[in-house]
Amino acid sequence: MPSSYPRKRFAQHWLRSEKVLNQILSAGQISPRDRILEIGPGTGILTQQLLTFAQSVIAVEIDRDLCQKLRQKYEKTDNFLLLERDVLSLNIAAELAQADEKFQHPNKVVANIPYNITGPILEKLLGKIGQPAQNPYEAIVLLLQKEVGERLVADPGSKAFGALSVRVQYLAECEYICPVPAKAFYPPPKVESAVVRLRPRRVETPAEDPRQLESLVKVGFANKRKMLRNNLKAIVDRDRLSQFLEQLEINPQSRAEDLSVRDWVALSNLLTSHKLPL
């Protein structure tokens, strides 16, 4: 029989807390019409609950041994579909095109994701500022590293607010659901965890040049300890940038983390209007 021991190379930690499990399910607001994408089902503790409440569950698992166990466990469950794939290289829409109709077009993501690929997974699910996901999910509920969760929901001016905050908050509403202690897992990870909920949405005030905004945020946060005008001096003269910031009613002494998402969009649009592309 395949081993069920967590594998370090896949960053596996099995959730074993019923309390946390219930908090995840509550955050997902699962209904009988929902088609859930679950990334990294592991031993299936969350999968089992999702199958009870949702129309269908599409589970993506890269571990061959775990896939064998999941197939054995759910071989007679008609609303379960297992994809033995690497989620980062998976074209989900194409993969499901020939599947039964109830598995096509998943509308929510609920998952305990591998922490070592959190960034790429977020990009996979949400897209980028310059290229948002074409068919966004209604909701994305993730169990992830607490530090990352705090960055996703951080307010401008806070220590946790960074480039990731801007990129994700531009594309989605972000809500911190609950902290999750290390003891909620086997084996306990070396970090604390958290549950967050993302609701992808249309951007109310989109950037005129989203790709420029994406580049601007990257350069602006290159060194958080420096003032923004120093980080961006290769793009625009510091004195001119100070004038732009004053025009936008932003303190010229500001650092990158002091600007809200709306401020970043306004600054990007101003640079665009003055033909100062990155």
VOMARGU-35840 format. One record per atom (N, C-alpha, C): residue in three letters; atom name; x, y, z. Coordinates in pm, whole numbers. Each point is the difference from the previous one (the first is absolute). Layout:
<gupas>
(ALA,CA,(X,Y,Z))
...
</gupas>
This chain:
<gupas>
(MET,N,(85,-120,0))
(MET,CA,(-85,120,0))
(MET,C,(88,125,0))
(PRO,N,(-43,108,-66))
(PRO,CA,(78,122,0))
(PRO,C,(11,59,140))
(SER,N,(107,69,24))
(SER,CA,(20,63,130))
(SER,C,(-88,123,14))
(SER,N,(-50,24,124))
(SER,CA,(-78,120,27))
(SER,C,(80,99,81))
(TYR,N,(128,-25,16))
(TYR,CA,(83,95,75))
(TYR,C,(21,125,-82))
(PRO,N,(-11,118,62))
(PRO,CA,(23,125,-73))
(PRO,C,(140,4,-60))
(ARG,N,(10,51,-120))
(ARG,CA,(128,8,-69))
(ARG,C,(52,144,2))
(LYS,N,(121,14,48))
(LYS,CA,(60,132,14))
(LYS,C,(16,69,-134))
(ARG,N,(33,-77,-105))
(ARG,CA,(26,63,-130))
(ARG,C,(-126,60,-61))
(PHE,N,(-117,-45,45))
(PHE,CA,(-126,58,-46))
(PHE,C,(-59,97,104))
(ALA,N,(78,30,104))
(ALA,CA,(-44,91,107))
(ALA,C,(-134,-44,58))
(GLN,N,(-11,-129,29))
(GLN,CA,(-127,-56,48))
(GLN,C,(-12,6,151))
(HIS,N,(-115,52,45))
(HIS,CA,(-36,0,143))
(HIS,C,(-149,-28,5))
(TRP,N,(-38,-108,68))
(TRP,CA,(-141,-40,1))
(TRP,C,(-78,78,106))
(LEU,N,(-104,67,-42))
(LEU,CA,(-88,69,94))
(LEU,C,(-76,-104,82))
(ARG,N,(-2,19,131))
(ARG,CA,(-70,-97,86))
(ARG,C,(-95,67,99))
(SER,N,(-23,129,-14))
(SER,CA,(-87,75,91))
(SER,C,(-140,12,-58))
(GLU,N,(-97,-56,67))
(GLU,CA,(-139,12,-44))
(GLU,C,(-47,145,6))
(LYS,N,(48,74,98))
(LYS,CA,(-38,140,15))
(LYS,C,(43,80,-123))
(VAL,N,(124,-17,-41))
(VAL,CA,(51,72,-117))
(VAL,C,(-73,-46,-126))
(LEU,N,(-23,-129,-10))
(LEU,CA,(-72,-54,-114))
(LEU,C,(-136,67,-14))
(ASN,N,(-70,14,111))
(ASN,CA,(-132,63,-4))
(ASN,C,(9,148,-36))
(GLN,N,(107,66,43))
(GLN,CA,(19,141,-34))
(GLN,C,(25,17,-150))
(ILE,N,(74,-93,-58))
(ILE,CA,(25,4,-145))
(ILE,C,(-131,-19,-75))
(LEU,N,(-78,-99,40))
(LEU,CA,(-128,-28,-66))
(LEU,C,(-96,118,14))
(SER,N,(-2,61,117))
(SER,CA,(-87,115,22))
(SER,C,(41,117,-91))
(ALA,N,(131,21,-12))
(ALA,CA,(49,109,-84))
(ALA,C,(-32,-25,-146))
(GLY,N,(-4,-127,-39))
(GLY,CA,(-30,-35,-138))
(GLY,C,(-146,17,-36))
(GLN,N,(-87,3,100))
(GLN,CA,(-145,15,-21))
(GLN,C,(-47,-96,-112))
(ILE,N,(31,-127,19))
(ILE,CA,(-24,-101,-102))
(ILE,C,(-150,-27,-17))
(SER,N,(-44,-1,-125))
(SER,CA,(-140,-30,-30))
(SER,C,(-6,-118,-97))
(PRO,N,(-118,-62,-17))
(PRO,CA,(-13,-115,-90))
(PRO,C,(28,32,-147))
(ARG,N,(9,125,-36))
(ARG,CA,(29,36,-140))
(ARG,C,(150,19,-23))
(ASP,N,(79,3,106))
(ASP,CA,(142,33,-12))
(ASP,C,(83,-115,-56))
(ARG,N,(92,36,-87))
(ARG,CA,(97,-94,-55))
(ARG,C,(136,45,52))
(ILE,N,(55,-79,88))
(ILE,CA,(117,42,76))
(ILE,C,(130,-54,-60))
(LEU,N,(97,88,-15))
(LEU,CA,(135,-42,-34))
(LEU,C,(79,-8,130))
(GLU,N,(54,-117,29))
(GLU,CA,(83,-18,119))
(GLU,C,(143,-33,-44))
(ILE,N,(94,80,45))
(ILE,CA,(141,-19,-34))
(ILE,C,(69,-71,116))
(GLY,N,(61,-115,-27))
(GLY,CA,(70,-74,104))
(GLY,C,(-92,-61,103))
(PRO,N,(-88,-92,-39))
(PRO,CA,(-94,-60,94))
(PRO,C,(65,-86,108))
(GLY,N,(123,-44,-25))
(GLY,CA,(70,-81,101))
(GLY,C,(-73,-129,31))
(THR,N,(-35,-20,126))
(THR,CA,(-69,-122,41))
(THR,C,(-151,9,-15))
(GLY,N,(-51,120,-36))
(GLY,CA,(-142,14,-28))
(GLY,C,(-86,46,114))
(ILE,N,(57,53,108))
(ILE,CA,(-83,42,113))
(ILE,C,(-91,116,-38))
(LEU,N,(51,94,-77))
(LEU,CA,(-84,111,-47))
(LEU,C,(-87,-46,-117))
(THR,N,(55,-82,-85))
(THR,CA,(-74,-52,-116))
(THR,C,(-131,-65,43))
(GLN,N,(5,-81,103))
(GLN,CA,(-118,-73,47))
(GLN,C,(-113,95,34))
(GLN,N,(33,110,68))
(GLN,CA,(-102,98,38))
(GLN,C,(-52,77,-122))
(LEU,N,(90,35,-90))
(LEU,CA,(-41,73,-120))
(LEU,C,(-97,-83,-83))
(LEU,N,(27,-129,-12))
(LEU,CA,(-86,-89,-77))
(LEU,C,(-141,-8,57))
(THR,N,(-11,18,130))
(THR,CA,(-130,-6,66))
(THR,C,(-89,118,-36))
(PHE,N,(63,118,-18))
(PHE,CA,(-79,122,-18))
(PHE,C,(-4,51,-144))
(ALA,N,(100,-33,-81))
(ALA,CA,(11,59,-134))
(ALA,C,(-57,-91,-109))
(GLN,N,(-27,58,-116))
(GLN,CA,(-43,-79,-114))
(GLN,C,(112,-93,-45))
(SER,N,(123,52,2))
(SER,CA,(114,-82,-42))
(SER,C,(130,56,56))
(VAL,N,(101,-86,6))
(VAL,CA,(133,39,44))
(VAL,C,(102,-49,-103))
(ILE,N,(80,92,-50))
(ILE,CA,(110,-34,-90))
(ILE,C,(128,15,80))
(ALA,N,(64,-111,32))
(ALA,CA,(119,2,84))
(ALA,C,(125,-16,-86))
(VAL,N,(98,86,23))
(VAL,CA,(127,-5,-74))
(VAL,C,(110,-39,97))
(GLU,N,(61,-116,-25))
(GLU,CA,(103,-54,91))
(GLU,C,(119,-49,-83))
(ILE,N,(120,37,42))
(ILE,CA,(120,-38,-73))
(ILE,C,(64,-129,53))
(ASP,N,(-31,-36,124))
(ASP,CA,(61,-116,65))
(ASP,C,(-68,-129,-49))
(ARG,N,(75,-84,-69))
(ARG,CA,(-56,-121,-60))
(ARG,C,(-59,-95,104))
(ASP,N,(69,-15,113))
(ASP,CA,(-49,-92,103))
(ASP,C,(-132,50,60))
(LEU,N,(-8,130,24))
(LEU,CA,(-124,56,53))
(LEU,C,(-114,-15,-101))
(CYS,N,(32,16,-127))
(CYS,CA,(-102,-16,-104))
(CYS,C,(-58,-141,2))
(GLN,N,(86,-99,21))
(GLN,CA,(-48,-137,5))
(GLN,C,(-96,-19,117))
(LYS,N,(34,56,115))
(LYS,CA,(-88,-11,116))
(LYS,C,(-132,73,-22))
(LEU,N,(8,118,-61))
(LEU,CA,(-122,77,-25))
(LEU,C,(-91,-72,-98))
(ARG,N,(58,-63,-100))
(ARG,CA,(-81,-76,-96))
(ARG,C,(-71,-115,69))
(GLN,N,(72,-69,87))
(GLN,CA,(-60,-111,72))
(GLN,C,(-112,49,93))
(LYS,N,(23,113,63))
(LYS,CA,(-96,52,98))
(LYS,C,(-127,51,-66))
(TYR,N,(14,60,-120))
(TYR,CA,(-116,65,-63))
(TYR,C,(-38,-62,-134))
(GLU,N,(36,-125,-21))
(GLU,CA,(-27,-63,-129))
(GLU,C,(-149,-11,-30))
(LYS,N,(-83,2,101))
(LYS,CA,(-144,-10,-22))
(LYS,C,(-72,133,26))
(THR,N,(78,107,10))
(THR,CA,(-58,132,25))
(THR,C,(-13,73,-133))
(ASP,N,(-124,23,-45))
(ASP,CA,(-19,50,-136))
(ASP,C,(20,150,-16))
(ASN,N,(18,72,111))
(ASN,CA,(24,145,-14))
(ASN,C,(146,36,32))
(PHE,N,(89,-97,-12))
(PHE,CA,(142,20,26))
(PHE,C,(81,-29,-126))
(LEU,N,(88,95,-35))
(LEU,CA,(90,-19,-114))
(LEU,C,(142,31,44))
(LEU,N,(90,-95,-20))
(LEU,CA,(140,17,40))
(LEU,C,(87,24,-122))
(LEU,N,(82,104,6))
(LEU,CA,(97,29,-105))
(LEU,C,(140,-17,59))
(GLU,N,(72,-100,-47))
(GLU,CA,(137,-22,50))
(GLU,C,(94,88,-82))
(ARG,N,(16,123,48))
(ARG,CA,(74,100,-76))
(ARG,C,(72,96,95))
(ASP,N,(92,75,-60))
(ASP,CA,(60,116,66))
(ASP,C,(-91,118,-31))
(VAL,N,(-61,60,99))
(VAL,CA,(-100,104,-23))
(VAL,C,(60,119,-75))
(LEU,N,(129,26,16))
(LEU,CA,(61,117,-62))
(LEU,C,(12,-15,-152))
(SER,N,(6,-122,-47))
(SER,CA,(11,-22,-145))
(SER,C,(-131,-48,-60))
(LEU,N,(-105,-1,79))
(LEU,CA,(-129,-54,-43))
(LEU,C,(-88,106,-64))
(ASN,N,(-50,-28,-119))
(ASN,CA,(-102,83,-63))
(ASN,C,(-135,-57,43))
(ILE,N,(-57,56,103))
(ILE,CA,(-118,-58,63))
(ILE,C,(-119,-6,-97))
(ALA,N,(-23,108,-71))
(ALA,CA,(-114,3,-91))
(ALA,C,(14,-107,-109))
(ALA,N,(119,-13,-57))
(ALA,CA,(22,-99,-105))
(ALA,C,(-12,-142,55))
(GLU,N,(52,-19,121))
(GLU,CA,(-3,-132,63))
(GLU,C,(-143,-46,27))
(LEU,N,(-86,94,32))
(LEU,CA,(-138,-35,37))
(LEU,C,(-97,5,-119))
(ALA,N,(49,40,-115))
(ALA,CA,(-88,19,-116))
(ALA,C,(-77,-127,-38))
(GLN,N,(63,-116,20))
(GLN,CA,(-64,-126,-38))
(GLN,C,(-62,-73,121))
(ALA,N,(7,62,115))
(ALA,CA,(-55,-62,121))
(ALA,C,(-152,15,4))
(ASP,N,(-64,-73,90))
(ASP,CA,(-143,15,20))
(ASP,C,(-32,146,31))
(GLU,N,(-116,44,-44))
(GLU,CA,(-38,141,11))
(GLU,C,(11,53,142))
(LYS,N,(-27,-83,100))
(LYS,CA,(0,48,138))
(LYS,C,(141,34,51))
(PHE,N,(102,-39,-75))
(PHE,CA,(137,31,40))
(PHE,C,(57,121,-76))
(GLN,N,(-71,45,-102))
(GLN,CA,(52,110,-80))
(GLN,C,(-25,134,67))
(HIS,N,(90,93,-27))
(HIS,CA,(-12,138,52))
(HIS,C,(-14,6,151))
(PRO,N,(98,-49,76))
(PRO,CA,(-6,14,147))
(PRO,C,(-12,148,37))
(ASN,N,(-85,31,98))
(ASN,CA,(-26,140,33))
(ASN,C,(64,44,131))
(LYS,N,(52,-96,78))
(LYS,CA,(67,36,125))
(LYS,C,(125,-86,18))
(VAL,N,(94,54,74))
(VAL,CA,(120,-74,39))
(VAL,C,(2,-7,152))
(VAL,N,(17,-118,54))
(VAL,CA,(14,-20,144))
(VAL,C,(115,-97,20))
(ALA,N,(105,43,67))
(ALA,CA,(119,-85,3))
(ALA,C,(97,33,112))
(ASN,N,(70,-103,43))
(ASN,CA,(116,11,89))
(ASN,C,(122,-15,-91))
(ILE,N,(55,112,-44))
(ILE,CA,(100,-3,-106))
(ILE,C,(142,-20,54))
(PRO,N,(90,-53,-83))
(PRO,CA,(142,-10,39))
(PRO,C,(59,140,17))
(TYR,N,(56,28,115))
(TYR,CA,(47,134,29))
(TYR,C,(115,43,-90))
(ASN,N,(79,-96,-48))
(ASN,CA,(119,36,-78))
(ASN,C,(-33,49,-141))
(ILE,N,(-125,-12,-43))
(ILE,CA,(-37,50,-133))
(ILE,C,(-123,92,10))
(THR,N,(-15,67,113))
(THR,CA,(-116,87,21))
(THR,C,(-8,110,-106))
(GLY,N,(112,68,-25))
(GLY,CA,(1,109,-97))
(GLY,C,(-45,-45,-138))
(PRO,N,(62,-104,-55))
(PRO,CA,(-43,-49,-132))
(PRO,C,(-146,-47,-3))
(ILE,N,(-48,-59,111))
(ILE,CA,(-140,-43,4))
(ILE,C,(-94,121,-5))
(LEU,N,(33,104,76))
(LEU,CA,(-82,121,-2))
(LEU,C,(-7,60,-140))
(GLU,N,(115,1,-66))
(GLU,CA,(3,52,-137))
(GLU,C,(-80,-89,-95))
(LYS,N,(8,-130,22))
(LYS,CA,(-76,-95,-82))
(LYS,C,(-151,25,14))
(LEU,N,(-45,29,122))
(LEU,CA,(-142,14,27))
(LEU,C,(-55,138,-34))
(LEU,N,(83,103,23))
(LEU,CA,(-47,138,-18))
(LEU,C,(48,64,-130))
(GLY,N,(112,-50,-53))
(GLY,CA,(64,67,-111))
(GLY,C,(95,107,50))
(LYS,N,(33,94,-86))
(LYS,CA,(90,111,34))
(LYS,C,(-73,132,-19))
(ILE,N,(58,107,53))
(ILE,CA,(-57,132,-22))
(ILE,C,(-15,24,-150))
(GLY,N,(104,-33,-75))
(GLY,CA,(-1,23,-143))
(GLY,C,(-79,-102,-79))
(GLN,N,(-38,-109,64))
(GLN,CA,(-75,-106,-69))
(GLN,C,(-85,-77,102))
(PRO,N,(-109,61,46))
(PRO,CA,(-86,-67,98))
(PRO,C,(-61,-128,-56))
(ALA,N,(-38,-91,88))
(ALA,CA,(-67,-123,-42))
(ALA,C,(-126,35,-79))
(GLN,N,(-19,-67,-113))
(GLN,CA,(-113,33,-88))
(GLN,C,(-134,-43,58))
(ASN,N,(-2,-112,67))
(ASN,CA,(-123,-49,62))
(ASN,C,(24,-19,150))
(PRO,N,(-2,109,75))
(PRO,CA,(36,-7,142))
(PRO,C,(-96,-84,83))
(TYR,N,(56,-59,105))
(TYR,CA,(-82,-78,93))
(TYR,C,(-85,95,86))
(GLU,N,(-113,-51,47))
(GLU,CA,(-84,80,89))
(GLU,C,(69,24,133))
(ALA,N,(68,-101,48))
(ALA,CA,(70,11,128))
(ALA,C,(116,-98,2))
(ILE,N,(105,40,72))
(ILE,CA,(118,-85,17))
(ILE,C,(32,-2,148))
(VAL,N,(-15,-116,63))
(VAL,CA,(30,-14,143))
(VAL,C,(125,-85,14))
(LEU,N,(103,56,62))
(LEU,CA,(127,-68,9))
(LEU,C,(52,-7,142))
(LEU,N,(55,-114,33))
(LEU,CA,(75,-17,124))
(LEU,C,(146,14,-39))
(LEU,N,(66,102,52))
(LEU,CA,(137,30,-40))
(LEU,C,(81,54,117))
(GLN,N,(124,34,-26))
(GLN,CA,(87,51,105))
(GLN,C,(-56,132,54))
(LYS,N,(0,14,131))
(LYS,CA,(-60,118,64))
(LYS,C,(64,129,-48))
(GLU,N,(131,0,-14))
(GLU,CA,(70,120,-45))
(GLU,C,(-50,45,-137))
(VAL,N,(-23,-96,-89))
(VAL,CA,(-50,32,-133))
(VAL,C,(-144,50,10))
(GLY,N,(-81,-66,82))
(GLY,CA,(-138,44,19))
(GLY,C,(-8,143,48))
(GLU,N,(89,37,93))
(GLU,CA,(1,136,52))
(GLU,C,(41,100,-108))
(ARG,N,(88,-41,-89))
(ARG,CA,(41,88,-110))
(ARG,C,(-115,20,-99))
(LEU,N,(-79,-104,-22))
(LEU,CA,(-110,11,-95))
(LEU,C,(-105,101,45))
(VAL,N,(-24,8,130))
(VAL,CA,(-108,86,51))
(VAL,C,(52,131,61))
(ALA,N,(131,23,-6))
(ALA,CA,(61,114,67))
(ALA,C,(-52,134,-51))
(ASP,N,(-4,98,90))
(ASP,CA,(-38,136,-36))
(ASP,C,(124,80,-38))
(PRO,N,(-14,99,-88))
(PRO,CA,(113,86,-34))
(PRO,C,(59,64,126))
(GLY,N,(131,11,3))
(GLY,CA,(67,59,116))
(GLY,C,(41,-101,103))
(SER,N,(-52,-122,-8))
(SER,CA,(37,-104,97))
(SER,C,(126,-72,-47))
(LYS,N,(66,-62,94))
(LYS,CA,(125,-71,-30))
(LYS,C,(-21,-114,-99))
(ALA,N,(-117,-63,5))
(ALA,CA,(-26,-116,-85))
(ALA,C,(-37,39,-143))
(PHE,N,(-33,126,-23))
(PHE,CA,(-46,43,-132))
(PHE,C,(116,5,-98))
(GLY,N,(-13,-74,-111))
(GLY,CA,(109,-5,-96))
(GLY,C,(-51,-20,-142))
(ALA,N,(90,-37,-89))
(ALA,CA,(-37,-18,-141))
(ALA,C,(-107,-106,-16))
(LEU,N,(9,-109,78))
(LEU,CA,(-102,-105,-8))
(LEU,C,(-136,54,40))
(SER,N,(-4,85,102))
(SER,CA,(-126,61,44))
(SER,C,(-64,79,-113))
(VAL,N,(80,81,-69))
(VAL,CA,(-52,83,-108))
(VAL,C,(-50,-87,-115))
(ARG,N,(81,-99,-39))
(ARG,CA,(-37,-85,-114))
(ARG,C,(-131,-74,25))
(VAL,N,(-13,-59,119))
(VAL,CA,(-119,-80,29))
(VAL,C,(-121,88,27))
(GLN,N,(18,109,76))
(GLN,CA,(-112,87,32))
(GLN,C,(-52,76,-123))
(TYR,N,(83,16,-101))
(TYR,CA,(-46,58,-126))
(TYR,C,(-100,-92,-68))
(LEU,N,(18,-130,18))
(LEU,CA,(-80,-100,-70))
(LEU,C,(-114,-58,84))
(ALA,N,(7,14,133))
(ALA,CA,(-98,-70,84))
(ALA,C,(-19,70,134))
(GLU,N,(-118,-19,56))
(GLU,CA,(-23,39,139))
(GLU,C,(62,-108,88))
(CYS,N,(73,40,102))
(CYS,CA,(73,-95,83))
(CYS,C,(-49,7,144))
(GLU,N,(-29,-115,57))
(GLU,CA,(-54,-6,137))
(GLU,C,(74,-106,81))
(TYR,N,(45,41,118))
(TYR,CA,(67,-91,92))
(TYR,C,(-107,-71,82))
(ILE,N,(-4,-133,-9))
(ILE,CA,(-105,-76,68))
(ILE,C,(40,-39,142))
(CYS,N,(115,-65,14))
(CYS,CA,(42,-44,134))
(CYS,C,(146,-45,-1))
(PRO,N,(67,10,115))
(PRO,CA,(134,-57,12))
(PRO,C,(-10,-150,23))
(VAL,N,(104,-73,-37))
(VAL,CA,(3,-145,18))
(VAL,C,(133,-38,64))
(PRO,N,(-2,-57,120))
(PRO,CA,(125,-36,67))
(PRO,C,(68,-120,-66))
(ALA,N,(129,-11,21))
(ALA,CA,(78,-110,-59))
(ALA,C,(-52,-136,47))
(LYS,N,(-51,-5,122))
(LYS,CA,(-45,-128,56))
(LYS,C,(-125,-54,-71))
(ALA,N,(-59,81,-88))
(ALA,CA,(-118,-46,-75))
(ALA,C,(39,-95,-112))
(PHE,N,(133,-21,-21))
(PHE,CA,(49,-84,-109))
(PHE,C,(84,-115,52))
(TYR,N,(13,-102,-86))
(TYR,CA,(99,-104,20))
(TYR,C,(80,-16,-129))
(PRO,N,(134,12,9))
(PRO,CA,(75,51,115))
(PRO,C,(-20,152,11))
(PRO,N,(22,58,118))
(PRO,CA,(-16,144,15))
(PRO,C,(102,75,-86))
(PRO,N,(-43,95,-81))
(PRO,CA,(97,80,-77))
(PRO,C,(77,93,94))
(LYS,N,(107,56,-50))
(LYS,CA,(83,89,82))
(LYS,C,(-57,142,5))
(VAL,N,(-109,22,-72))
(VAL,CA,(-61,133,-5))
(VAL,C,(-146,-9,41))
(GLU,N,(-56,113,40))
(GLU,CA,(-142,7,28))
(GLU,C,(-75,16,-133))
(SER,N,(-128,-31,1))
(SER,CA,(-78,2,-123))
(SER,C,(-124,87,17))
(ALA,N,(-75,15,-108))
(ALA,CA,(-122,79,4))
(ALA,C,(-91,-41,-115))
(VAL,N,(-128,29,18))
(VAL,CA,(-98,-19,-107))
(VAL,C,(-37,138,-52))
(VAL,N,(5,17,-132))
(VAL,CA,(-41,126,-62))
(VAL,C,(-102,-29,-109))
(ARG,N,(-81,101,-30))
(ARG,CA,(-97,-12,-108))
(ARG,C,(21,115,-97))
(LEU,N,(13,-35,-127))
(LEU,CA,(16,99,-106))
(LEU,C,(-124,-4,-89))
(ARG,N,(-48,117,-35))
(ARG,CA,(-115,9,-91))
(ARG,C,(43,81,-123))
(PRO,N,(40,-70,-107))
(PRO,CA,(39,72,-121))
(PRO,C,(-113,91,-47))
(ARG,N,(38,116,-54))
(ARG,CA,(-101,98,-42))
(ARG,C,(55,86,-113))
(ARG,N,(-91,69,-64))
(ARG,CA,(40,99,-99))
(ARG,C,(61,119,73))
(VAL,N,(107,52,-54))
(VAL,CA,(67,114,62))
(VAL,C,(-83,125,-23))
(GLU,N,(-34,71,109))
(GLU,CA,(-86,118,-10))
(GLU,C,(68,112,-78))
(THR,N,(126,23,28))
(THR,CA,(76,103,-71))
(THR,C,(126,-66,-57))
(PRO,N,(-13,-69,-113))
(PRO,CA,(115,-72,-56))
(PRO,C,(107,94,-52))
(ALA,N,(121,-49,-1))
(ALA,CA,(112,77,-55))
(ALA,C,(-17,13,-150))
(GLU,N,(39,115,-54))
(GLU,CA,(-7,20,-145))
(GLU,C,(94,-97,-72))
(ASP,N,(112,-29,65))
(ASP,CA,(97,-95,-55))
(ASP,C,(35,-99,111))
(PRO,N,(-79,-107,14))
(PRO,CA,(22,-94,111))
(PRO,C,(140,-59,6))
(ARG,N,(60,-24,-116))
(ARG,CA,(135,-57,0))
(ARG,C,(101,100,56))
(GLN,N,(-22,128,-26))
(GLN,CA,(87,101,59))
(GLN,C,(-17,4,151))
(LEU,N,(-125,-8,46))
(LEU,CA,(-25,-3,144))
(LEU,C,(73,-117,64))
(GLU,N,(-6,-115,-64))
(GLU,CA,(67,-119,52))
(GLU,C,(151,24,15))
(SER,N,(60,59,-102))
(SER,CA,(144,30,4))
(SER,C,(31,107,104))
(LEU,N,(-86,102,9))
(LEU,CA,(20,109,94))
(LEU,C,(2,-51,144))
(VAL,N,(-94,-88,32))
(VAL,CA,(-7,-56,135))
(VAL,C,(126,-81,30))
(LYS,N,(45,-78,-96))
(LYS,CA,(121,-81,19))
(LYS,C,(121,87,30))
(VAL,N,(18,105,-79))
(VAL,CA,(114,89,20))
(VAL,C,(-16,81,129))
(GLY,N,(-122,44,25))
(GLY,CA,(-26,83,117))
(GLY,C,(29,-70,132))
(PHE,N,(-23,-130,3))
(PHE,CA,(23,-77,122))
(PHE,C,(137,-71,-1))
(ALA,N,(85,33,-95))
(ALA,CA,(130,-67,-10))
(ALA,C,(80,13,128))
(ASN,N,(-10,114,65))
(ASN,CA,(67,20,129))
(ASN,C,(-95,77,90))
(LYS,N,(-69,-72,88))
(LYS,CA,(-103,61,84))
(LYS,C,(56,102,97))
(ARG,N,(129,-5,27))
(ARG,CA,(60,91,97))
(ARG,C,(24,138,-61))
(LYS,N,(-1,8,-132))
(LYS,CA,(24,128,-66))
(LYS,C,(-132,72,-28))
(MET,N,(10,132,-11))
(MET,CA,(-116,77,-43))
(MET,C,(-32,-35,-145))
(LEU,N,(-127,14,-33))
(LEU,CA,(-45,-40,-133))
(LEU,C,(75,75,-110))
(ARG,N,(27,127,22))
(ARG,CA,(65,78,-104))
(ARG,C,(143,-47,-27))
(ASN,N,(62,-66,99))
(ASN,CA,(132,-58,-23))
(ASN,C,(-9,-132,-75))
(ASN,N,(-102,-79,31))
(ASN,CA,(-18,-127,-72))
(ASN,C,(-34,23,-147))
(LEU,N,(-71,109,-28))
(LEU,CA,(-47,24,-136))
(LEU,C,(87,99,-78))
(LYS,N,(116,36,55))
(LYS,CA,(81,104,-66))
(LYS,C,(51,-42,-138))
(ALA,N,(6,-131,-25))
(ALA,CA,(43,-45,-133))
(ALA,C,(-110,21,-104))
(ILE,N,(-123,19,47))
(ILE,CA,(-114,17,-90))
(ILE,C,(-33,147,-19))
(VAL,N,(0,72,111))
(VAL,CA,(-38,142,-5))
(VAL,C,(86,77,99))
(ASP,N,(41,119,-40))
(ASP,CA,(81,86,85))
(ASP,C,(-67,19,136))
(ARG,N,(79,-1,106))
(ARG,CA,(-56,5,136))
(ARG,C,(-83,126,23))
(ASP,N,(50,115,-48))
(ASP,CA,(-75,125,21))
(ASP,C,(-133,-3,-75))
(ARG,N,(3,-55,-121))
(ARG,CA,(-124,-8,-78))
(ARG,C,(-97,-97,66))
(LEU,N,(54,-111,52))
(LEU,CA,(-87,-96,68))
(LEU,C,(-62,64,124))
(SER,N,(78,81,71))
(SER,CA,(-54,69,118))
(SER,C,(-117,89,-41))
(GLN,N,(12,65,-116))
(GLN,CA,(-109,84,-50))
(GLN,C,(-123,-85,-31))
(PHE,N,(23,-115,-61))
(PHE,CA,(-111,-91,-31))
(PHE,C,(-70,-44,129))
(LEU,N,(79,-37,100))
(LEU,CA,(-58,-46,127))
(LEU,C,(-80,111,67))
(GLU,N,(52,121,-4))
(GLU,CA,(-73,113,59))
(GLU,C,(-130,25,-76))
(GLN,N,(6,-17,-131))
(GLN,CA,(-120,17,-82))
(GLN,C,(-108,-101,40))
(LEU,N,(45,-120,40))
(LEU,CA,(-93,-105,42))
(LEU,C,(-29,5,149))
(GLU,N,(50,106,66))
(GLU,CA,(-17,19,145))
(GLU,C,(61,-115,78))
(ILE,N,(118,-44,-46))
(ILE,CA,(78,-103,68))
(ILE,C,(128,64,50))
(ASN,N,(35,-27,123))
(ASN,CA,(122,55,59))
(ASN,C,(122,-40,-82))
(PRO,N,(80,97,-50))
(PRO,CA,(119,-34,-79))
(PRO,C,(103,-84,76))
(GLN,N,(-12,-1,133))
(GLN,CA,(92,-80,82))
(GLN,C,(-47,-145,15))
(SER,N,(-108,-34,-65))
(SER,CA,(-62,-132,18))
(SER,C,(91,-113,-47))
(ARG,N,(-16,-112,68))
(ARG,CA,(58,-126,-47))
(ARG,C,(-109,-78,-72))
(ALA,N,(40,-105,-68))
(ALA,CA,(-94,-75,-83))
(ALA,C,(-121,-49,79))
(GLU,N,(24,-46,123))
(GLU,CA,(-110,-58,77))
(GLU,C,(-102,102,49))
(ASP,N,(32,132,-16))
(ASP,CA,(-92,104,44))
(ASP,C,(-111,26,-102))
(LEU,N,(19,-47,-123))
(LEU,CA,(-97,26,-106))
(LEU,C,(-107,-110,-4))
(SER,N,(-125,39,-10))
(SER,CA,(-109,-96,-15))
(SER,C,(-1,-52,-143))
(VAL,N,(-80,-102,-24))
(VAL,CA,(-15,-53,-136))
(VAL,C,(-49,111,-93))
(ARG,N,(-93,79,48))
(ARG,CA,(-52,110,-82))
(ARG,C,(110,102,-31))
(ASP,N,(88,26,98))
(ASP,CA,(112,91,-23))
(ASP,C,(93,-54,-109))
(TRP,N,(27,-129,5))
(TRP,CA,(88,-61,-100))
(TRP,C,(-60,12,-139))
(VAL,N,(-131,-21,-10))
(VAL,CA,(-68,12,-130))
(VAL,C,(9,144,-49))
(ALA,N,(-26,95,89))
(ALA,CA,(3,141,-39))
(ALA,C,(140,42,-45))
(LEU,N,(103,-48,71))
(LEU,CA,(137,33,-37))
(LEU,C,(36,-61,-135))
(SER,N,(-40,-124,-21))
(SER,CA,(26,-66,-127))
(SER,C,(-68,74,-114))
(ASN,N,(-124,44,22))
(ASN,CA,(-74,72,-104))
(ASN,C,(65,135,-30))
(LEU,N,(54,65,102))
(LEU,CA,(66,129,-19))
(LEU,C,(127,-17,-82))
(LEU,N,(76,-105,30))
(LEU,CA,(120,-27,-79))
(LEU,C,(-36,-30,-145))
(THR,N,(-110,-74,-18))
(THR,CA,(-45,-30,-135))
(THR,C,(-38,126,-76))
(SER,N,(-72,88,68))
(SER,CA,(-44,125,-66))
(SER,C,(116,91,-37))
(HIS,N,(112,-12,72))
(HIS,CA,(119,78,-30))
(HIS,C,(98,-77,-85))
(LYS,N,(-49,-112,-53))
(LYS,CA,(82,-83,-91))
(LYS,C,(132,-39,66))
(LEU,N,(-14,-52,121))
(LEU,CA,(117,-50,73))
(LEU,C,(-17,-150,27))
(PRO,N,(-9,-81,-105))
(PRO,CA,(-19,-144,19))
(PRO,C,(121,-67,59))
(LEU,N,(-22,-109,70))
(LEU,CA,(112,-75,57))
(LEU,C,(63,-86,-108))
</gupas>
